[in-house]
Amino acid sequence: MKVKPLNDRVLVKRTEGEEKSAGGIIIPDTAKEKPQEGIVVAIGPGKLDKGERLAMSVGEGQKVLFGKYSGTDVTIAGGEHVLLREDEIFAVLED
């Protein structure tokens, strides 16, 4: 299934959370927090402003950082994703 977000929406696949703490303790699934970073899977065409589309500042394949309670959690093709507005993304993470 191919998903195309509308306007300034961004579909992000969450990255996996840490399995161990800094001290080496294994964290069970029930105690893990959802990761606040992920990979952009799809982007919309951009926000409409006075009849013109504004270009998106993120692109597919980029690693991004977003807020803990941002967006809407969705399950697509068995995978956990989050659907966000572009302005809910805090930063693009680069290597």
N, C-alpha and C positions, 0 to 999 in steps of 0.2 A: 504494500500500500504506500502510495506517495502522498505526502502531506505538504500543502502549500499554505503557510500562514498569510493572513490578510493584513493590509496596511503596515504598521510598524511593529508587528509581532515577530517573535523569534522563538523557534523550537530548539530546545537544548536537551541533550542527553546527559544526565548526571554521570560524573565519574564515580568509580567505586570508592567507598570510604575506607579508612584505615582499619586493618584487622587487629593491630596491636597498639597499645599505648606506648609512650616514650620509654616507660620502665619495662616493657616487654610483656605486659599482661594482655592476654587475648580478650578482646571485647566481644561479647555476644551480640547477635543481631538485634535483640530487643533493646539494648542499651546504646546502640550506635545512633549518632545524629546523621541526618541527611547531609550529604556533601553540598557545599555552596559553590561548587565549580562544575563546569561541564563543557562539552564540545557542541558548537552550533551545528545543527543538522539541517535546518532550513530557515530562510528569512522571507519576510513579505516584501512587497515592492517599495515600501516606504510610506511615510506619513504624508497626507495631503495638506498643503498649506497654500491658501489663496489660489486653488486650482492647479498647483504644480506639485509634483512628487519630490520630497526631500530624499536624498540618497541615504542609505543605511550606513552606519559607521562600523558595523560588524559584518563579517562574511562567513560563509559555510566553512567548517573545518577549524575555525579559531577556538581557542580555549578561553572561556570567560568566567568571571567571578560575579555572583549575584547575591542578593539578600536572602537571609534565612527564610523569611515568610513571603518572598516575592513570587509572583506568577501562580499558575494553576497546574497542579500535578495531573498528568495524563498518562495512560498506558497505550502505547501504539506498537502493534506487532509483537506483543509480549515484553517490550522494554519500557522502563520507567523514564519518562521525559517530563520537562516542565515547559509550559508555554508562557512567555514573558513579553512585556512591552520593551522596546529598545531602551527606554529611559530607566528601566529597572536593573539594567546591567551596569555594574560598577566599574569594571575594568576588563581589558583584554590581556591575558597572560601570555608572555612571549618567552621563548627559551633563551 
